[in-house]
Amino acid sequence: MLKLEHINKKLGDFRLKNINFEVEEGEYFVILGPTGTGKTIILETIAGIYTPDSGDIYINNINISNLPPEKRNIGFVYQDYLLFPHLSVRKNIIFGLRAKKANKADTDKALQEISIMLGIDHLLNRNPLTLSGGEQQRVAFARAVVTSPKILLLDEVSSALDPRTKENFQHNLKKIHKKLKTTTIHITHDFNEAVYLADRIAIMKDGEICEIGTPEEIFKNPKSEFVANFTGCKTL
């Protein structure tokens, strides 16, 4: 479904180095790694914010490496939400649908379905600045998925939430992924979150992907000393 082949990107002193991986349709793929190792840059390269210096990105065997972001049909949720403060919750959520010139009936139906699914249907007339962090995160997530993207990119989406709100949001992510089956790439520092959500996990170090496997493979049978030390596994 999604394939990255030999992706290299230099930004200042940092480099992504020969990134290769595939994500199957409907898969929940998590990227773990220390801070500053390039996880967000991978997502931004997939989204088209950055163009690779070399290598190719494919969606359904179509090379999108030079396609502008708005043509990729990719949803992106950052950890700081990036909601539009001058728009209501309703208008934030349907922003992408309006940009795509969806008709009113389809827009209203999609808005109703996703807002009920996320439990934010009672917030639609509110200003996002009046919402809690957890509510803002659900609105940002709704805005990203309401357009039915081919791929959903999640950048540390629960890192700013308190433990109870984070747990509830993780349950929502799992429930919605099971229902919508949107191909998802999620970066996180939270090992428990990764194990709970991921079909497979990639471990990054210094701009490179050093291991990919199921949660059980990564946390119980790592193939390298770095991954064993990073995950706390003692069974190398």
NORRAUR-V455419 format. One line per field, one symbol per residue. ss: DSSP state (h for helix, s for strand, l for the rest). burial: 1 if it has 16 or more other ideal C-beta (glycine too) atoms within 10 Angstrom, else 0. Layout:
# NORRAUR-V455419
ss: ???
burial: ???
This chain:
# NORRAUR-V455419
ss: lssssssssssllssssssssssllllsssssslllllhhhhhhhhhllllllssssssllsslllllhhhllssssllllllllllshhhhhlhhhhhllllhhhhhhhhhhhhhhlllhhhlllshhhllhhhhhhhhhhhhhlllllssssslllllllhhhhhhhhhhhhhhhhhhllssssslllhhhhhhhllssssssllsssssslhhhhhhllllhhhhhhhlllll
burial: 01011010100000110010101000111111100011111111111101010010101000011010000111111110101000001101111110000100001001100110110100110001001011111111111111101111111111001000110011011001100101111111011011111101111110111111101001100100001101100000
